[in-house]
């Protein structure tokens, strides 16, 4: 049982939770995720860690209501507990001084990007965050991101905030303006697909953090398998980050819909 | 190994002698082997009730009379944990069922589990004098289950005596059969044992793998409660190598570590279409159903209720999967296996039960491709017809494709059950372990010690994919060796 210390509502459908988890707070690195289960008969779902406080012994999770299980987690309040929480899982982000790193995050993907931007900045990189959302209300954690990024480029599909347009146009503007050494992308699969196609065109190495269906999250079930460079990989133990240019995003999107009829 | 003199002393106790005198061996051997009462196949293929119902006291008593209480019993050597088989059976014969249960617990941490899932026909019962006489072996497994169940159902279970606490902390990684068996023995020796489990439930494969109709979770929980009463502590949701490092364990004062993390990683065949939705590993399928309870209305975890289900493979896990599919409402559930039934690694009883439940066996077929519909769901599989060639390294005749002979079969769910590989999570966490090219941990076969001092390993992380009882045997062996070393 892990107690919820703090709850913030970031937008109508997005909730930020600070959860007591001292061991995970100490062990986690940028890129790691946890498996969360709420209730005796709850589902095990993966959530990428959005931050940690070793002193307070807590981690931060940002959850967007999408299905039954995420709605259940979002309904929890301060003082409630998450029934089961395990982690940190997956491989940590490869951090080094690449030069200039573009963090391309879509929607709730900004949350797991925070620790990556932080670590990249600490390693000496120039960090540019392109933060895209459908509309103004869905632009989240901009202030937090500002603490780690040298520059933030907010984008909305409808132009209600920042620059109007898709994330790819924001990234492309940066690429045309200066040399980009690495792109890291986290967001909806379809967005990552188009980010990947764009950076491939400019031959910019790109890492995508994938969020697939998982059951155990430790390599046991294989529900999370994706094709990377023609080979089957498990997101939970081989990832969650992969060379985006090698990922078969179409297959991934098809597999993400596998249980749609049950929602 | 158990001292033969000790066995002889027990055998010479007056009550055992008296029992032997009571009936002539000829009378004993004339008794036919008991038949296990089973849930009707028509009913059970639509529910999760346990298939084997267990013997009545009368049946157990009658069966116990078949045992000749041999002067040189071979059955014990056939048991990886060396249960004193004649002693427990003769206790049944003299109507002391609780003592029979206590005898089992002297060496086995999980008798009610072993009585259900051990392949006795390949172990103790294969060594029985009856087998050597060409008759049906004494039903050791059925009686083991009877004694353990009788004790559990008749009130508080006995807790094996434990030595005075010596205050030495021991860590166990994984709460499956190897870990539980090791924990039980170390607790008996007086150690302070803590078991770390990655999942939210204790029991490992006994919970996520073996289905309710073969091993109810409730049975496993009672055995775990017994270990807790012996002072074993359990920490769930904790992955050594992730949540805690092995340095953390040393810092916390653990003097010995037993790695029993199992062979979690499912193998796939790397054929076209294997990543279509509706194609999944038996681990995923069984975990969704057994651990997450997907068959229950209140569970949030979904599972595909396939109507035409193909399970690829011929092992026990394949049988568990295909029988689960039937219970989830499959109109047609089939096994696709590349060899013939004779080579199937599954227990004879499982194959028999599957057949009774209407499972179709497509032997000598091997899938070569899966075909999906426009949404990416599997709708067909292409099967290659096989024949048996020369024996391979395993001694079984190897399957060879018959050129040009394929069949396309409609399916809406495919469960791939072609073995597992060791989970690299834990081995990766311990620098200095010797890892084989199959990913298993290399150990000293006598002591089960790894290349790291104080770190032992057993079960599937060493064997790569074996049985519950072999894992338990490893647990016992490692416990004895670690105790000697500490």
Interface residues (C-beta under 8 A of the other chain):
Chain A: X23 X24 X27 X37 X39 X41 X42 X43 X44 X68 X69 X72 X83 X84 X85 X86 X87 X88 X89 X215 X216 X218 X219 X220 X221 X222 X223 X225 X226 X227 X232 X234 X237 X251 X254 X255 X257 X258 X259 X262
Chain B: X198 X199 X200 X208 X236 X237 X238 X239 X242 X243 X244 X245 X264 X265 X266 X268 X270 X274 X275 X276 X277 X278 X280 X281 X283 X284 X287 X288 X292 X293 X296 X298 X299 X300 X301 X302 X375 X376 X377 X423 X424 X425
